Amino acid sequence: MTAHHRQSPVDMAADLDLVREFRIPLPDSDVGGYAEIAVLREATGSDRWAITDGAVSGLRAWVDGRWQRVADIGREAAFHFDLDGAFAVVEDVAHLARQDLDAHVRAVAKLRRTLAPEGGAAGD
């Protein structure tokens, strides 16, 4: 059995310098399933962070109360938070993202029911 070692604040700060992103799960839902957003550092060693949708391509950032494509607004506008500022709002953004995802899932399900042949499922 190994003894628990508590890191000093200095050690933790050094470790934090290595962090590039934090993944934030959206609140649980019976509708949309698991999803997450990300608090993303602009570059290693940078103190600029963005709240993003975590996409591999077509990345969107939370700016001015809505999702905006980073390619459209630029990195300067997208990475406008310090880490504390990002964490101060990310929970609210996660709740809004959950509401948007659930609404999208419901709309797709309704469309599939509308398009499904009587007595079958869409895609049959």
C-alpha positions in Angstrom: 0.0 0.0 0.0 1.4 3.4 -0.9 1.0 6.5 1.3 -1.1 9.3 0.0 1.1 12.2 -1.1 -0.4 15.6 -1.2 1.0 18.0 -3.7 2.1 21.4 -2.7 0.3 24.4 -4.4 3.6 25.1 -6.2 3.6 21.6 -7.7 0.0 21.8 -8.7 0.6 25.1 -10.4 3.4 23.6 -12.4 1.2 20.6 -13.3 -1.6 23.1 -14.4 0.9 24.6 -16.9 0.8 21.3 -18.8 -3.0 21.2 -19.1 -4.4 22.0 -22.5 -8.1 21.4 -21.9 -10.8 20.5 -19.4 -13.8 18.4 -20.5 -17.0 19.4 -18.9 -19.9 16.9 -19.1 -23.4 18.3 -19.8 -25.9 17.7 -17.1 -27.6 14.3 -17.3 -30.7 13.9 -19.5 -33.1 11.2 -20.6 -33.3 12.8 -24.0 -29.9 13.6 -25.6 -27.5 11.1 -24.0 -23.9 11.9 -23.0 -22.3 15.1 -24.3 -19.6 17.5 -23.2 -18.1 20.9 -23.8 -14.5 22.0 -23.3 -12.5 24.7 -21.6 -9.6 25.0 -24.1 -6.3 26.8 -23.6 -5.2 28.7 -26.7 -1.6 27.3 -26.5 0.7 25.7 -24.0 1.8 28.4 -21.5 -1.0 30.8 -22.6 -3.3 32.3 -20.0 -6.1 32.7 -22.6 -8.9 30.2 -22.5 -12.2 29.6 -24.5 -15.3 27.6 -23.8 -15.8 25.4 -26.8 -18.1 22.8 -28.2 -15.0 20.5 -28.4 -15.4 19.8 -32.1 -12.4 18.5 -34.0 -13.4 20.6 -37.0 -15.6 23.6 -37.2 -14.8 24.5 -33.6 -17.3 26.9 -32.0 -16.6 29.1 -28.9 -19.0 30.7 -26.4 -18.8 34.4 -27.1 -21.3 37.1 -26.2 -23.8 34.6 -24.9 -23.9 32.3 -28.0 -21.9 29.7 -29.9 -19.8 31.3 -32.7 -17.4 29.6 -35.2 -13.8 30.4 -34.3 -13.0 30.6 -38.0 -15.5 33.5 -38.3 -14.6 35.5 -35.2 -10.9 34.8 -34.9 -8.8 33.4 -32.1 -8.5 36.7 -30.3 -12.3 36.9 -29.8 -12.7 33.2 -29.1 -10.0 32.9 -26.4 -11.1 35.8 -24.3 -11.3 34.2 -20.8 -8.7 33.6 -18.2 -9.1 30.2 -16.5 -11.1 31.6 -13.5 -13.4 33.5 -15.8 -14.1 30.4 -18.0 -14.9 28.3 -14.9 -17.1 31.1 -13.6 -19.5 30.6 -16.5 -18.9 27.1 -17.9 -21.6 25.5 -15.7 -24.3 27.9 -17.1 -23.0 27.2 -20.6 -23.3 23.5 -20.0 -26.9 23.8 -18.9 -27.7 25.9 -22.0 -25.9 23.4 -24.3 -27.9 20.5 -22.7 -31.2 22.4 -23.4 -30.1 23.0 -27.0 -29.1 19.4 -27.5 -32.3 18.0 -26.0 -34.4 20.3 -28.2 -32.4 19.1 -31.3 -32.9 15.5 -30.4 -36.7 16.0 -29.9 -37.0 17.8 -33.2 -35.2 15.1 -35.1 -37.3 12.4 -33.4 -40.5 14.3 -34.4 -39.3 14.6 -38.0 -38.5 10.9 -38.1 -42.0 10.1 -36.8 -43.5 12.4 -39.4 -41.5 10.8 -42.3 -41.9 7.2 -41.1 -44.2 5.0 -43.1 -47.3 4.0 -41.1 -46.5 1.0 -39.0 -42.7 1.3 -39.5 -39.8 3.2 -38.4 -38.0 5.8 -40.6 -35.1 4.2 -42.5 -36.9 0.8 -42.7 
